[in-house]
Amino acid sequence: MTTKTLFSAIALAVSTLTSAMAADVSMPYKAAPAAPAFSWTGCYVGGNGGGGRGVNEQQPIVGQAFTANHNSGWLAGVQGGCDYQVGSLVVGLEGQFDWADMKDTATTLIPGGGVGFLLTTQLDRVATATGRIGYAFDRVLFYAKGGAAFAHFNHQMTQTDFAALSVDFKGSRDVTGFVVGAGLEYALLPNLSLKAEYNYFDFGTNGYTLNCSGNPGCAGTPFFPASVRQNMQTVMLGVNWRFKHGCRPARRAILIFVPKASAARRVRRAAADSRRSFDAVVPAPP
């Protein structure tokens, strides 16, 4: 066997083996991008509606105690705010205004007489300025809130003998207090979320003035001060429209090389073909 023949056989074997291995190397492919996580960062506006119940404890007037009002009714309004998310922690500020009709009339009878008082309390509007802090599970946000509360109450006291005599005294007052609450918000769409919320309001004890109203019988009656202790609870449902798309960028795609299961088998087959090629080129010695 000549040297040229030997080198030709070796080159043929190496070429066959290399081709088989190259054909077996998988091409890289781009993995599917991870689903983007929802982000609560951004500002929003929305609307809300619900109901509430309050307690209005009228303080005694000239030694006369009164039955407390437990006013109840509806609330509806608008809200707006901004949130910022760091990891799973969400912090934000929110302002809310609601029109309301929460009203109750309580009757107080004067012992030993046929005269009594009808005391009516009505909440007609309420506003809040709060901060909130929450924990997000992707599109679900649990949060607590707290801050300042502002409300307007109307008061009416009617002195009556429950027959012919009826004298009205009216007053109103803007009050301030605090609110604390908690809620759950769910991102239904990237820009649309729904929420359910509970709030407790405390306005402390507030004074107001009762004035004779439209009755000649009390024209000479001086105005007199009164005071009432007030708190209430509300439950609301709301919807928010968010101005920023609520998704974080997805992570970078990763290039993955997946070897084929038949790699070893093809290498063995190529080696066998190479041996046969070598035997064909280099004859066996006599």
C-alpha positions as CSV (number, residue, x, y, z in Angstrom):
1,M,0.0,0.0,0.0
2,T,1.4,3.4,-1.0
3,T,1.5,6.4,1.3
4,K,-0.8,8.2,-1.0
5,T,-3.4,5.5,-0.7
6,L,-3.2,5.5,3.1
7,F,-3.7,9.2,3.4
8,S,-6.6,9.0,1.0
9,A,-8.3,6.4,3.2
10,I,-7.7,8.4,6.3
11,A,-9.1,11.6,4.7
12,L,-12.2,9.7,3.6
13,A,-12.9,8.3,7.1
14,V,-12.5,11.7,8.8
15,S,-14.7,13.4,6.2
16,T,-17.5,10.8,6.6
17,L,-17.4,11.0,10.5
18,T,-17.3,14.8,10.5
19,S,-20.3,15.0,8.1
20,A,-22.3,12.7,10.3
21,M,-21.6,14.6,13.5
22,A,-22.3,18.0,11.8
23,A,-25.6,16.7,10.6
24,D,-26.5,15.7,14.1
25,V,-25.9,19.1,15.8
26,S,-29.2,20.8,16.6
27,M,-29.7,24.4,15.5
28,P,-30.4,26.9,18.3
29,Y,-34.0,28.2,18.6
30,K,-35.4,31.0,20.6
31,A,-37.4,30.0,23.6
32,A,-40.9,31.4,24.0
33,P,-40.8,34.6,26.0
34,A,-42.1,34.5,29.5
35,A,-45.6,35.9,30.1
36,P,-45.3,39.6,31.2
37,A,-46.1,40.3,34.8
38,F,-48.8,42.8,35.6
39,S,-47.6,46.1,37.0
40,W,-49.7,48.4,39.2
41,T,-47.5,51.4,38.6
42,G,-49.4,54.3,37.0
43,C,-52.4,56.6,37.6
44,Y,-56.1,56.0,37.3
45,V,-59.6,57.4,37.5
46,G,-62.8,55.6,38.2
47,G,-66.2,55.4,39.8
48,N,-67.7,53.7,42.8
49,G,-71.0,52.9,44.5
50,G,-72.2,51.2,47.6
51,G,-74.0,51.6,50.9
52,G,-73.3,52.6,54.5
53,R,-74.6,52.9,58.0
54,G,-73.7,55.6,60.6
55,V,-74.3,56.3,64.2
56,N,-75.1,59.9,65.3
57,E,-75.3,60.3,69.0
58,Q,-77.0,63.7,69.8
59,Q,-75.5,65.2,73.0
60,P,-78.0,66.4,75.6
61,I,-79.6,69.8,75.2
62,V,-80.6,71.6,78.4
63,G,-80.3,68.3,80.2
64,Q,-82.6,66.5,77.7
65,A,-81.1,63.3,76.3
66,F,-82.0,62.1,72.8
67,T,-82.3,58.8,71.0
68,A,-79.3,58.2,68.6
69,N,-79.8,58.2,64.9
70,H,-78.6,55.2,62.9
71,N,-78.7,56.6,59.4
72,S,-78.3,54.3,56.4
73,G,-78.4,54.6,52.7
74,W,-76.4,54.8,49.5
75,L,-73.2,56.5,48.3
76,A,-71.9,56.9,44.7
77,G,-69.1,59.0,43.3
78,V,-65.7,59.1,41.6
79,Q,-62.0,58.5,42.6
80,G,-58.6,59.0,41.2
81,G,-55.0,58.3,42.2
82,C,-51.6,57.0,41.4
83,D,-49.8,53.8,42.4
84,Y,-46.1,52.7,42.4
85,Q,-44.9,49.1,42.6
86,V,-41.6,47.8,43.9
87,G,-41.4,44.1,43.8
88,S,-44.7,42.9,45.2
89,L,-45.2,46.1,47.4
90,V,-47.6,48.7,46.0
91,V,-47.9,52.2,47.5
92,G,-50.2,55.0,46.3
93,L,-52.3,58.1,47.0
94,E,-56.0,58.4,46.3
95,G,-58.7,61.0,46.4
96,Q,-62.4,60.2,46.4
97,F,-65.7,62.1,46.4
98,D,-69.2,60.7,46.9
99,W,-72.7,62.0,46.9
100,A,-74.8,60.3,49.5
101,D,-78.3,59.9,51.0
102,M,-77.8,58.3,54.4
103,K,-80.7,59.3,56.6
104,D,-82.5,58.4,59.8
105,T,-85.2,59.8,62.1
106,A,-85.3,58.9,65.8
107,T,-88.1,59.7,68.2
108,T,-87.5,60.9,71.8
109,L,-90.4,61.3,74.2
110,I,-90.3,63.6,77.2
111,P,-91.2,61.7,80.3
112,G,-94.5,62.6,81.8
113,G,-95.7,64.7,78.9
114,G,-97.4,64.4,75.5
115,V,-94.6,66.2,73.7
116,G,-91.6,64.7,72.0
117,F,-88.8,65.3,69.5
118,L,-88.2,63.9,66.1
119,L,-84.4,64.1,65.4
120,T,-83.3,63.6,61.8
121,T,-79.7,63.3,60.6
122,Q,-78.7,63.1,56.9
123,L,-75.3,62.7,55.2
124,D,-75.4,64.1,51.7
125,R,-71.7,64.1,50.6
126,V,-68.3,62.8,51.8
127,A,-64.7,63.0,50.5
128,T,-61.4,61.4,51.4
129,A,-57.7,62.0,50.8
130,T,-55.8,58.8,51.6
131,G,-52.7,56.9,51.2
132,R,-52.7,53.2,50.6
133,I,-50.3,50.3,50.8
134,G,-50.8,46.8,49.4
135,Y,-49.3,43.5,48.3
136,A,-49.7,42.3,44.8
137,F,-50.1,38.8,43.5
138,D,-49.7,39.6,39.8
139,R,-53.2,40.9,38.9
140,V,-54.6,40.7,42.4
141,L,-53.9,43.5,44.9
142,F,-54.7,43.4,48.6
143,Y,-54.4,46.8,50.2
144,A,-55.1,48.9,53.3
145,K,-55.7,52.6,53.3
146,G,-56.1,55.6,55.7
147,G,-56.2,59.3,55.8
148,A,-58.4,62.4,56.1
149,A,-62.2,62.4,55.7
150,F,-64.6,65.3,55.0
151,A,-68.4,65.2,55.2
152,H,-71.5,67.4,55.2
153,F,-74.4,66.6,57.5
154,N,-77.9,68.1,57.7
155,H,-79.8,68.1,61.0
156,Q,-83.4,68.7,61.9
157,M,-85.1,68.7,65.2
158,T,-88.9,68.8,65.3
159,Q,-90.7,69.5,68.5
160,T,-94.2,68.0,68.3
161,D,-97.2,66.9,70.4
162,F,-97.9,64.3,67.6
163,A,-101.2,66.1,66.8
164,A,-101.3,69.8,66.0
165,L,-98.1,71.2,67.3
166,S,-95.0,71.0,65.1
167,V,-92.0,73.3,65.3
168,D,-88.9,72.7,63.2
169,F,-85.3,73.6,63.9
170,K,-82.7,73.0,61.3
171,G,-78.9,73.1,61.1
172,S,-76.0,71.8,59.0
173,R,-72.3,71.4,59.4
174,D,-69.2,70.4,57.4
175,V,-67.1,68.1,59.5
176,T,-63.6,66.5,59.3
177,G,-62.3,63.3,60.7
178,F,-60.3,60.2,59.6
179,V,-60.9,57.1,57.6
180,V,-59.3,53.6,57.6
181,G,-60.2,50.8,55.3
182,A,-59.1,47.7,53.4
183,G,-59.9,46.3,50.0
184,L,-59.2,44.0,47.1
185,E,-58.5,45.1,43.5
186,Y,-58.3,42.8,40.5
187,A,-56.9,43.8,37.1
188,L,-59.5,42.5,34.7
189,L,-57.7,44.0,31.6
190,P,-54.3,45.7,31.3
191,N,-56.1,49.1,31.7
192,L,-59.2,48.1,33.6
193,S,-59.5,47.0,37.3
194,L,-62.4,46.2,39.6
195,K,-62.3,46.7,43.4
196,A,-64.3,46.0,46.6
197,E,-63.6,48.1,49.7
198,Y,-64.6,48.6,53.3
199,N,-64.1,51.9,55.2
200,Y,-64.6,53.1,58.7
201,F,-65.1,56.8,59.3
202,D,-64.8,58.7,62.6
203,F,-65.8,62.4,62.7
204,G,-65.6,62.8,66.5
205,T,-68.0,65.2,68.3
206,N,-69.1,68.3,66.3
207,G,-71.1,71.3,67.2
208,Y,-73.8,72.9,65.0
209,T,-76.5,75.5,65.4
210,L,-80.3,74.7,65.3
211,N,-82.3,77.5,63.7
212,C,-86.1,78.0,63.7
213,S,-87.3,77.1,60.2
214,G,-90.4,78.5,58.5
215,N,-92.7,78.5,61.5
216,P,-94.1,81.7,63.1
217,G,-94.5,79.9,66.4
218,C,-90.8,79.9,66.9
219,A,-90.0,83.3,65.5
220,G,-89.0,84.6,68.9
221,T,-87.0,81.5,69.9
222,P,-83.3,82.1,70.0
223,F,-80.9,80.0,68.0
224,F,-79.3,77.3,70.2
225,P,-76.2,75.2,69.9
226,A,-76.2,71.5,69.7
227,S,-73.5,68.8,69.3
228,V,-73.4,65.3,68.0
229,R,-70.8,62.4,67.9
230,Q,-70.6,60.8,64.5
231,N,-69.1,57.7,62.9
232,M,-70.0,55.4,60.0
233,Q,-69.1,52.4,58.0
234,T,-69.3,51.9,54.2
235,V,-68.9,49.0,51.7
236,M,-68.3,49.9,48.1
237,L,-67.6,48.4,44.7
238,G,-65.6,50.4,42.1
239,V,-64.0,50.3,38.7
240,N,-60.7,52.1,37.7
241,W,-59.4,53.0,34.3
242,R,-55.6,53.0,34.3
243,F,-53.6,55.3,32.0
244,K,-50.5,53.1,31.8
245,H,-50.4,49.7,30.2
246,G,-50.3,47.4,33.2
247,C,-47.5,44.9,32.1
248,R,-43.8,44.8,32.8
249,P,-41.5,44.0,29.9
250,A,-40.9,40.3,29.5
251,R,-37.5,38.8,30.3
252,R,-35.0,38.2,27.5
253,A,-35.4,35.1,25.4
254,I,-32.8,32.4,26.0
255,L,-31.1,30.5,23.2
256,I,-31.4,26.7,23.9
257,F,-29.4,24.0,22.2
258,V,-31.1,20.6,22.3
259,P,-29.1,17.6,21.1
260,K,-30.9,14.9,19.2
261,A,-31.4,11.6,20.9
262,S,-29.9,9.7,17.9
263,A,-26.5,11.5,18.0
264,A,-24.5,8.5,19.4
265,R,-26.2,6.0,17.0
266,R,-25.3,8.2,14.0
267,V,-21.7,8.5,15.1
268,R,-21.4,4.7,15.4
269,R,-22.9,4.3,12.0
270,A,-20.5,6.8,10.5
271,A,-17.5,5.0,12.1
272,A,-18.7,1.7,10.6
273,D,-19.0,3.3,7.1
274,S,-15.5,4.7,7.5
275,R,-14.0,1.3,8.3
276,R,-15.7,-0.2,5.3
277,S,-14.4,2.6,3.1
278,F,-10.9,2.1,4.5
279,D,-11.1,-1.7,3.8
280,A,-12.2,-1.0,0.3
281,V,-9.2,1.4,-0.4
282,V,-6.5,-0.7,1.5
283,P,-6.8,-4.3,0.5
284,A,-5.9,-6.9,3.2
285,P,-2.4,-8.3,3.0
286,P,-2.0,-11.7,1.3
